[in-house]
């Protein structure tokens, strides 16, 4: 009996030590500022925000373990040398460019506090719960997708799972969209879906102006900037690199580069249960890093088409993992291990 008691005490001590060595993830609520800060051992990792002047909830800004910001500051807090295009691309978000005819992706493209004539708004409703566990924190939220006429189209339930280990920070976003009493159509467009707008240093170097088209087909010229300190490059799970990743399919995409002397890998992992797995990538050299499982026609030059819809009263779930690694550029084996873990976890 004495030996048994000693064994139990020993295991309890081991468990306690193990838990104490894991980073502590906490949530600091600032409801009056419409944000919740996600802290790792008392240091800011990111903030969940639902400001009145942005048309959807966002995670912004996002930092590495060393406090380096990997998201673009513009238009909320512009930094010298950044691009000033696509003002609706802020932090990290999940939206889509055509939901029953309303554009949720591009709404707010004229600047903070603006709305487009056909723009949809994702309205934050409430924080459902926050859970603080050893090495992981969970934030659950409720929102509604409202069209340009003010009609509610979709209910959104999202869980963010934040975890940390060593030099690595992870965000898992699990979002379930539920249609109301009518079918919700999400026709084929490249303007979607799960995106991040990254800091200038993680863009791909370019010496040319870039002319892009929005959801309406209107051209936007993205001016060439100085490439000093710009070192980003894409690598897909299929071995494709650089600008060539746009419109291709892959299980994961790595955007790697340096900010100053800090080596950084920013990875988005798709999930086997997601629509169109492995997803198409709407990943651009100018700093838009996005996975889009629904824009098949644009990505296949019209050879294929997917007109996705959610039947009345039914739901669909999208799952994405984001890895923010500091100090090294992750290897393919390391990324595959993270992707496999993500696939098993949810």
C-alpha positions as CSV (number, residue, x, y, z in Angstrom):
1,X,0.0,0.0,0.0
2,X,2.9,2.3,0.9
3,X,4.6,1.7,-2.4
4,X,1.3,2.3,-4.3
5,X,0.9,5.7,-2.5
6,X,4.4,6.7,-3.3
7,X,3.9,5.8,-7.0
8,X,0.7,7.9,-7.1
9,X,2.5,10.9,-5.5
10,X,5.4,10.5,-8.0
11,X,3.1,10.5,-11.0
12,X,1.2,13.5,-9.7
13,X,4.5,15.4,-9.3
14,X,5.6,14.5,-12.9
15,X,2.2,15.6,-14.3
16,X,2.4,18.9,-12.3
17,X,5.9,19.6,-13.6
18,X,4.9,18.7,-17.1
19,X,1.9,21.1,-17.0
20,X,4.0,23.9,-15.5
21,X,6.5,23.8,-18.3
22,X,3.8,24.3,-20.9
23,X,3.2,28.0,-21.9
24,X,0.2,29.5,-20.2
25,X,-2.4,30.9,-22.6
26,X,-4.8,33.5,-21.3
27,X,-7.5,35.8,-22.6
28,X,-7.7,39.5,-21.6
29,X,-11.2,40.8,-22.4
30,X,-11.6,44.4,-23.5
31,X,-15.2,44.4,-24.4
32,X,-15.4,48.2,-24.5
33,X,-12.7,48.2,-27.2
34,X,-14.4,45.2,-28.9
35,X,-11.4,42.9,-28.6
36,X,-9.9,40.1,-26.7
37,X,-6.2,39.8,-26.4
38,X,-4.7,36.3,-26.6
39,X,-1.6,36.1,-24.4
40,X,1.2,33.5,-24.1
41,X,2.9,33.6,-20.8
42,X,1.7,37.2,-20.4
43,X,3.0,38.3,-23.9
44,X,0.6,39.3,-26.7
45,X,0.2,36.7,-29.5
46,X,-2.8,38.2,-31.3
47,X,-6.2,39.9,-30.7
48,X,-9.7,38.9,-31.7
49,X,-11.4,42.1,-32.8
50,X,-14.8,43.1,-34.0
51,X,-14.5,46.9,-34.6
52,X,-17.4,48.9,-36.1
53,X,-15.2,50.2,-38.9
54,X,-14.3,46.7,-40.3
55,X,-16.9,44.5,-42.0
56,X,-16.0,41.2,-40.3
57,X,-14.3,39.9,-37.1
58,X,-10.5,39.6,-37.5
59,X,-7.4,38.4,-35.7
60,X,-5.1,41.4,-35.7
61,X,-2.2,41.9,-35.3
62,X,-0.4,38.6,-35.1
63,X,3.1,38.3,-33.6
64,X,5.9,35.7,-33.5
65,X,7.3,34.5,-30.1
66,X,9.8,37.4,-30.4
67,X,7.1,40.0,-30.7
68,X,7.6,40.6,-34.5
69,X,4.4,41.5,-36.3
70,X,3.7,39.3,-39.3
71,X,0.5,41.0,-40.4
72,X,0.3,44.2,-42.4
73,X,-0.4,47.3,-40.3
74,X,-2.4,49.2,-43.0
75,X,-5.1,50.4,-42.8
76,X,-5.5,50.3,-39.0
77,X,-1.9,51.1,-38.1
78,X,0.1,51.9,-41.3
79,X,3.8,51.4,-41.2
80,X,6.4,53.0,-43.5
81,X,7.0,51.2,-46.7
82,X,3.8,49.1,-46.7
83,X,1.4,48.8,-49.6
84,X,-1.9,50.8,-49.4
85,X,-4.0,48.6,-51.6
86,X,-7.0,46.3,-50.8
87,X,-8.0,48.1,-47.6
88,X,-10.5,45.3,-46.8
89,X,-7.6,42.8,-46.3
90,X,-6.8,43.2,-42.6
91,X,-5.2,40.7,-40.3
92,X,-6.7,37.2,-40.6
93,X,-10.3,36.5,-41.6
94,X,-12.7,34.1,-43.2
95,X,-15.2,35.5,-45.8
96,X,-16.4,34.9,-49.3
97,X,-17.0,37.1,-52.4
98,X,-20.4,35.9,-53.4
99,X,-23.0,34.8,-50.9
100,X,-26.5,35.1,-52.4
101,X,-25.1,37.9,-54.5
102,X,-23.5,39.9,-51.6
103,X,-19.8,40.4,-51.4
104,X,-18.4,39.7,-48.0
105,X,-14.8,39.4,-49.1
106,X,-14.4,42.9,-50.7
107,X,-16.7,44.9,-48.5
108,X,-14.9,47.9,-47.0
109,X,-12.5,48.1,-49.9
110,X,-12.8,52.0,-49.9
111,X,-11.4,52.2,-46.4
112,X,-12.2,51.8,-42.8
113,X,-15.8,52.5,-42.0
114,X,-17.0,52.2,-45.6
115,X,-19.4,49.7,-47.0
116,X,-19.8,48.7,-50.7
117,X,-23.2,48.8,-52.3
118,X,-23.4,45.0,-52.5
119,X,-21.3,44.4,-49.5
120,X,-22.2,41.8,-46.8
121,X,-21.2,42.2,-43.2
122,X,-20.2,39.5,-40.7
123,X,-21.6,40.8,-37.4
124,X,-20.0,39.5,-34.2
125,X,-22.7,38.6,-31.7
126,X,-21.0,37.3,-28.6
127,X,-18.2,35.4,-27.0
128,X,-19.6,32.0,-26.1
129,X,-16.7,30.8,-24.0
130,X,-13.0,31.1,-23.2
131,X,-11.1,28.0,-21.9
132,X,-7.5,28.2,-20.6
133,X,-5.7,24.9,-20.6
134,X,-2.0,23.9,-20.2
135,X,-0.5,24.8,-23.5
136,X,-3.8,25.7,-25.2
137,X,-6.5,28.3,-25.1
138,X,-9.9,28.1,-26.7
139,X,-12.0,31.0,-27.8
140,X,-15.6,30.3,-29.1
141,X,-17.6,33.0,-30.8
142,X,-21.0,33.5,-32.5
143,X,-21.7,35.7,-35.5
144,X,-24.1,36.2,-38.3
145,X,-23.6,36.9,-42.0
146,X,-25.9,39.7,-43.1
147,X,-26.4,40.6,-46.8
148,X,-26.4,44.1,-48.4
149,X,-30.2,44.5,-47.6
150,X,-29.7,43.6,-43.9
151,X,-31.1,40.1,-44.2
152,X,-29.4,37.4,-42.2
153,X,-28.1,34.6,-44.5
154,X,-25.8,32.5,-42.3
155,X,-25.2,31.8,-38.6
156,X,-21.5,31.3,-37.8
157,X,-20.0,29.4,-34.9
158,X,-16.3,29.6,-34.6
159,X,-13.7,28.0,-32.3
160,X,-10.2,29.3,-32.2
161,X,-7.6,27.0,-30.6
162,X,-4.4,28.8,-29.7
163,X,-1.4,26.7,-28.7
164,X,2.3,27.3,-28.2
165,X,5.5,25.3,-27.9
166,X,9.0,26.6,-28.0
167,X,9.4,29.0,-30.9
168,X,6.1,28.0,-32.5
169,X,2.6,29.4,-32.2
170,X,-0.5,27.8,-33.7
171,X,-4.0,29.0,-34.5
172,X,-6.6,26.4,-35.4
173,X,-9.8,28.0,-36.7
174,X,-12.9,25.7,-36.9
175,X,-15.9,27.6,-38.4
176,X,-19.4,26.2,-38.9
177,X,-21.8,28.1,-41.2
178,X,-25.5,27.3,-41.0
179,X,-28.1,28.4,-43.5
180,X,-31.4,29.9,-42.4
181,X,-34.8,29.0,-43.8
182,X,-33.6,29.3,-47.4
183,X,-30.7,27.8,-49.4
184,X,-27.6,29.9,-49.4
185,X,-25.7,30.0,-52.7
186,X,-21.9,30.6,-52.8
187,X,-21.1,30.7,-56.5
188,X,-17.6,30.1,-57.9
189,X,-15.3,33.1,-57.4
190,X,-11.6,33.5,-56.7
191,X,-12.4,36.1,-54.0
192,X,-12.2,34.0,-50.9
193,X,-11.9,32.5,-48.4
194,X,-9.6,32.0,-45.4
195,X,-7.0,34.8,-45.7
196,X,-4.1,36.6,-44.1
197,X,-2.5,39.9,-45.3
198,X,1.1,39.7,-44.3
199,X,3.8,42.3,-43.5
200,X,5.8,43.8,-46.3
201,X,9.0,41.8,-45.5
202,X,7.1,38.5,-46.1
203,X,5.9,39.6,-49.6
204,X,7.7,38.2,-52.6
205,X,10.2,40.6,-54.2
206,X,8.9,42.3,-57.3
207,X,10.1,45.1,-59.5
208,X,6.9,45.6,-61.4
209,X,3.5,47.3,-60.9
210,X,0.8,44.6,-60.7
211,X,-2.7,45.1,-62.2
212,X,-5.3,43.0,-60.4
213,X,-9.0,42.7,-60.9
214,X,-11.6,42.7,-58.1
215,X,-14.9,40.7,-57.9
216,X,-16.6,43.1,-60.3
217,X,-13.7,42.9,-62.9
218,X,-12.5,46.4,-62.1
219,X,-8.7,46.8,-62.4
220,X,-6.5,47.9,-59.5
221,X,-2.9,48.8,-60.0
222,X,-0.6,47.7,-57.2
223,X,2.5,49.9,-57.4
224,X,6.0,48.4,-57.3
225,X,7.9,49.3,-54.1
226,X,11.4,49.0,-52.8
227,X,12.5,45.4,-52.3
228,X,14.9,46.3,-49.5
229,X,14.3,43.7,-46.7
230,X,11.6,41.9,-48.7
231,X,12.4,38.1,-48.7
232,X,9.2,36.1,-48.9
233,X,8.7,33.0,-50.9
234,X,6.0,30.3,-51.2
235,X,6.4,26.6,-51.0
236,X,3.5,24.3,-51.5
237,X,3.1,20.7,-50.3
238,X,3.3,19.7,-54.0
239,X,6.8,21.3,-54.4
240,X,5.6,24.4,-56.3
241,X,7.3,27.7,-55.4
242,X,7.0,31.5,-55.9
243,X,4.1,33.2,-57.7
244,X,3.4,29.9,-59.5
245,X,1.5,28.6,-56.5
246,X,-1.5,30.8,-57.3
247,X,-4.5,28.7,-58.5
248,X,-2.8,25.4,-57.7
249,X,-4.0,22.8,-55.1
250,X,-2.0,21.8,-52.1
251,X,-2.5,20.3,-48.6
252,X,-0.5,23.1,-47.1
253,X,1.3,26.3,-48.1
254,X,4.4,27.7,-46.5
255,X,5.2,31.4,-46.8
256,X,8.8,31.8,-45.5
257,X,11.2,34.7,-45.2
258,X,13.0,37.0,-42.9
259,X,12.0,40.1,-40.9
260,X,15.3,41.6,-40.0
261,X,17.5,38.8,-38.7
262,X,14.5,36.7,-37.7
263,X,13.7,33.6,-39.9
264,X,10.0,33.1,-40.1
265,X,7.7,30.4,-41.5
266,X,4.0,31.2,-41.8
267,X,2.0,28.1,-42.8
268,X,-1.6,27.5,-43.6
269,X,-2.8,23.8,-43.5
270,X,-6.0,22.6,-45.2
271,X,-8.0,19.8,-43.5
272,X,-9.1,16.5,-45.2
273,X,-12.7,17.1,-44.2
274,X,-12.9,20.5,-46.0
275,X,-14.6,21.0,-49.3
276,X,-12.3,20.6,-52.3
277,X,-9.4,19.2,-50.2
278,X,-6.6,19.7,-51.1
279,X,-7.7,23.3,-51.5
280,X,-6.9,25.8,-54.2
281,X,-4.7,28.7,-53.2
282,X,-5.4,32.4,-53.8
283,X,-1.9,33.3,-52.7
284,X,-0.3,36.4,-54.2
285,X,3.2,37.8,-54.2
286,X,2.0,41.2,-52.9
287,X,1.1,39.8,-49.5
288,X,-2.4,38.2,-49.8
289,X,-2.1,34.6,-48.5
290,X,-5.4,32.8,-48.8
291,X,-6.9,29.3,-49.2
292,X,-10.1,29.2,-51.3
293,X,-11.9,25.8,-51.6
294,X,-14.8,27.3,-53.7
295,X,-13.1,29.2,-56.5
296,X,-12.6,26.3,-58.9
297,X,-13.6,28.1,-62.2
298,X,-11.1,30.9,-61.8
299,X,-8.3,28.6,-60.8
300,X,-8.9,26.1,-63.7
301,X,-9.3,28.7,-66.4
302,X,-12.9,27.7,-66.8
303,X,-12.3,24.0,-67.3
304,X,-14.1,23.2,-64.1
305,X,-16.8,24.9,-62.0
306,X,-18.1,24.6,-58.4
307,X,-21.3,26.4,-57.4
308,X,-21.3,25.6,-53.8
309,X,-24.5,26.0,-51.7
310,X,-25.7,25.3,-48.2
311,X,-29.2,23.9,-48.1
312,X,-31.8,25.5,-45.8
313,X,-31.2,24.5,-42.2
314,X,-28.0,22.7,-43.0
315,X,-24.4,23.4,-42.0
316,X,-20.9,23.1,-43.4
317,X,-17.6,23.4,-41.6
318,X,-14.3,24.8,-42.6
319,X,-11.1,24.0,-40.7
320,X,-7.7,25.7,-41.0
321,X,-4.5,25.6,-39.1
322,X,-2.0,28.5,-39.1
323,X,1.6,27.9,-37.9
324,X,3.8,30.9,-37.0
325,X,7.3,29.7,-36.5
326,X,10.3,31.8,-35.5
327,X,14.0,31.2,-35.7
328,X,14.0,28.8,-38.6
329,X,12.3,28.1,-41.9
330,X,10.3,24.9,-41.3
331,X,11.2,21.8,-43.2
332,X,8.7,19.9,-45.3
333,X,8.8,17.0,-42.8
334,X,8.1,19.4,-39.9
335,X,5.1,20.9,-41.7
336,X,3.8,17.5,-42.7
337,X,3.9,16.5,-39.0
338,X,1.9,19.6,-38.0
339,X,-0.6,18.9,-40.9
340,X,-1.0,15.3,-39.8
341,X,-1.6,16.3,-36.2
342,X,-4.3,18.8,-37.4
343,X,-6.0,16.2,-39.5
344,X,-6.3,13.8,-36.5
345,X,-7.3,16.5,-33.9
346,X,-10.6,17.6,-35.5
